[in-house]
Amino acid sequence: MKKVFLTVIFGLTMLWAQAQIEVKINPIGTLFGSPDLSGEYIVNENFGAELTLGLEMGTYGMVTVDGDGYDPKKSGFNVMASGKYYFSPDDGCDGMYAGLYLRDKSFKVDDKNSDYSYGYKRNSFSGGLLVGYKWVADSGLVFEIGAGGGRTFSDKIEWLDEDGSELEDFSIRIDVIGKLAIGYRF
């Protein structure tokens, strides 16, 4: 029994050691307060599984209420899992791809520095289709561009309104993503 267990552990370790993994960052999102880091596991030549972790931080943009301007802050995170099928790869998991994604997003927009308390918390879960193209250099450098769209399955908005008045719900049931990433394949 010990030999079987050691053989299985050794076999799994060898599979993991030979696996290729890419680590990528979105430079545009980083500039605008929404950095994300993704890792893609190369399952085989035509299929990759990716996990993306992102942050929401910084200012949300100028908001005007009753003629007064406010500058609310945003904070939160998102997690996205995707599976990508590469149609005709040259170096394995490169070139044109299509896939599916699931995303969980949770963030808060709040302006505590003003007389009028403006803000909300939003939690959403969505999924959809994505398409893109990935280039992999001989050195291992990766460049990827992609887009996707889908449906928001659940969307909960909680208003942070101190006076208790009713505020209109503006939730949108579509989900759109864009991706520009640079990274390295190990």
HELIX and SHEET records of a PDB file:
HELIX    1   1 LYS A    2  GLN A   18  1                                  17    
HELIX    2   2 PRO A   27  LEU A   31  1                                   5    
SHEET    1   A 9 GLN A  20  ILE A  25  0                                        
SHEET    2   A 9 ASP A  36  ASN A  44 -1                                        
SHEET    3   A 9 PHE A  47  THR A  59 -1                                        
SHEET    4   A 9 LYS A  73  TYR A  86 -1                                        
SHEET    5   A 9 GLY A  95  ASP A 111 -1                                        
SHEET    6   A 9 TYR A 118  VAL A 136 -1                                        
SHEET    7   A 9 LEU A 141  TRP A 159 -1                                        
SHEET    8   A 9 ILE A 174  ARG A 185 -1                                        
SHEET    9   A 9 GLN A  20  ILE A  25 -1                                        
SHEET    1   B 2 VAL A  63  VAL A  65  0                                        
SHEET    2   B 2 ASP A  68  TYR A  70 -1                                        
END                                                                             
